[in-house]
Every structure is written in C-alpha cells, then in structure tokens.
Amino acid sequence: MKTIKIILTLCIALFYLQCASSHLEKQPPFSILSSTYYSALSNTTKDTFSEIHIKYTSKNNINFDSLYFRKNKIKLKIKDIKGNKYAYATFKKNNLLKDFTLDANPIKELENPIPISEQFPFNLKENEAVISYQHKGKTNYYKIKNVEKTDTNIH
C-alpha cells in the first residue's frame, strides 16, 4: 500500500512539473508589433511552403528558439528588414500521400508503416502560435493570439 502511494505521488508530481514547463508568459521582455504568415504551393513538387514573420521590438537581448504553429515546431531565425527586427520561420508540408498496401489479406497490410502521432505541447487555434525563447538562462513561452494570413511574402 505504501509503494502505491509513493508511485501515485510521483506520477502527480511529474504531471505538475510537465504543466509548469510549458507555462505561458503574460509579460515577455519584448513587444510583438505584428505577426503574419504566407503560404505558397510549389508547382514542381506539390509541397506547401509557409513562412511566418513576427515583427518585434525589445530593449533586452532575447534568444529566440522555436515557433509552435499549426502542429509544427520550427526553429526561429532573426533578420533585420529596413531597421525592423523580425523573428521568422519557414516550413514545408509534403502534400503527396505515402503508399499504403490495401489488401483483402490483412497480413499483407502489416507492412504498412505505423503512424506516429506526436504529442503537441500546446492547444492552439488556427491563428495562434507560441514562441519559445531564452531569457536570463531560462526557457520561456509566449502565445501570439492573432497571426494574420497575407498574400505576399516579406523579404
């Protein structure tokens, strides 16, 4: 009985530690001025390319890490366009379906790859994103609530 209590206590503690690790900051050390994304379909490969731009200002030195957007985790890069600071990420989605074996004999279907569903750490709407960043040696997360779709790409 004592062992069960210890195991149960450890499971609950691990659950709360996991929740604390993805805590969203309310007041980040930077200000988001705008956030937009652009999607285009490649004519040759039929892949969808998307790029998201986050225009920001900050008095502090922020080390942006990753962006979580539409079930994707993408490494963020920084660029300066006409004196404005942007954190941006580019990602590609392969639109071609993989081949699967469909057969009356279920044994032959065992050769199909098992779909791997990864747990996405945030519950986001279509127009929401989360930025992970390093500040004062700690990883923090900030949710952007309205990422707007644009028709053109920023260069």
C-alpha positions in Angstrom: 0.0 0.0 0.0 2.9 2.3 0.8 4.5 1.6 -2.5 1.3 2.5 -4.4 1.1 5.9 -2.5 4.7 6.7 -3.4 4.2 5.8 -7.1 0.9 7.8 -7.2 2.6 10.8 -5.6 5.5 10.7 -8.1 3.1 10.5 -11.0 1.2 13.5 -9.8 4.4 15.5 -9.2 5.6 14.6 -12.7 2.3 15.8 -14.2 2.6 19.1 -12.5 6.2 19.5 -13.5 5.2 18.9 -17.1 2.5 21.6 -16.9 4.9 24.1 -15.3 7.4 23.6 -18.1 5.0 24.8 -20.7 3.8 27.8 -18.7 3.0 30.8 -21.0 4.4 34.2 -20.1 2.0 37.1 -19.9 4.6 39.9 -20.0 7.5 38.9 -22.2 10.7 41.1 -22.4 9.7 42.1 -26.0 6.7 43.6 -27.8 5.1 42.0 -30.8 4.2 44.6 -33.4 2.7 42.3 -36.0 2.6 38.6 -36.9 1.8 37.3 -40.4 2.2 34.1 -42.4 2.3 33.4 -46.1 1.7 30.1 -47.8 2.5 29.0 -51.4 2.2 25.8 -53.3 5.3 24.7 -55.3 4.4 23.9 -58.9 7.1 21.3 -59.3 7.0 19.3 -56.0 3.4 20.0 -54.9 4.7 20.9 -51.5 3.3 23.7 -49.5 5.8 26.3 -48.2 4.8 28.6 -45.4 6.7 31.4 -43.8 5.8 33.2 -40.7 7.1 36.7 -39.7 6.9 38.2 -36.3 7.9 41.9 -36.1 9.0 42.7 -32.6 10.9 45.3 -30.5 13.0 44.7 -27.4 15.4 46.6 -25.2 16.8 43.3 -23.9 18.9 40.7 -25.7 16.4 37.9 -26.5 17.5 34.5 -27.7 14.5 33.2 -29.7 14.5 29.4 -30.1 11.4 27.9 -31.7 7.9 28.6 -33.0 4.9 26.3 -32.5 2.4 26.9 -35.2 -0.3 24.6 -36.7 1.1 21.4 -35.1 4.6 22.3 -36.3 7.7 23.1 -34.3 10.1 25.3 -36.3 13.5 26.8 -35.5 13.2 30.6 -35.4 15.7 32.9 -37.2 16.2 36.6 -36.9 16.5 39.2 -39.7 16.5 42.9 -40.0 14.4 44.5 -42.7 14.7 48.3 -43.2 15.5 48.7 -39.5 12.7 46.5 -38.2 13.5 43.3 -36.3 11.8 40.1 -37.4 11.8 36.6 -36.0 10.8 34.2 -38.8 10.5 30.6 -39.6 10.0 28.6 -42.9 8.4 25.2 -43.0 7.4 22.8 -45.8 4.5 20.4 -45.8 4.7 17.4 -48.2 1.3 17.1 -49.9 2.0 13.7 -51.6 0.4 10.8 -49.9 2.6 7.9 -49.0 1.9 4.5 -50.5 -0.1 2.1 -48.3 -0.9 -1.6 -49.0 -4.6 -2.3 -49.0 -5.4 -6.0 -49.4 -8.1 -8.4 -48.6 -5.5 -10.3 -46.7 -4.8 -8.3 -43.5 -1.4 -9.9 -43.1 -0.1 -8.0 -46.2 -1.2 -4.8 -44.6 1.1 -5.3 -41.7 3.9 -4.0 -43.9 2.4 -0.5 -43.8 4.3 1.9 -41.5 2.6 2.6 -38.2 1.5 6.3 -38.0 3.3 8.1 -35.2 1.3 10.8 -33.6 3.5 13.1 -31.6 2.0 15.0 -28.6 1.9 18.7 -29.4 2.7 20.7 -26.3 0.1 23.4 -26.8 -3.6 23.6 -27.6 -3.7 26.3 -30.3 -6.3 27.7 -32.6 -5.6 28.1 -36.4 -4.4 31.7 -36.0 -2.3 31.2 -32.8 1.4 30.5 -32.3 3.7 30.1 -29.4 7.3 31.4 -29.3 9.9 29.8 -27.1 12.8 32.0 -26.1 15.7 32.1 -23.7 15.9 35.0 -21.2 18.2 35.1 -18.2 19.1 31.5 -18.7 15.5 30.2 -18.6 13.3 28.9 -21.4 10.0 30.8 -21.6 7.0 30.6 -23.8 4.7 33.4 -25.2 1.4 32.9 -27.1 0.7 35.1 -30.1 -3.1 35.2 -30.4 -3.7 36.6 -33.9 -1.3 35.5 -36.7 -2.7 37.1 -39.9 -2.6 35.5 -43.3 -1.1 37.6 -46.1 -1.0 37.2 -49.8 2.7 38.2 -50.2 5.9 37.3 -48.6 8.2 39.7 -46.7 11.8 39.8 -48.0 
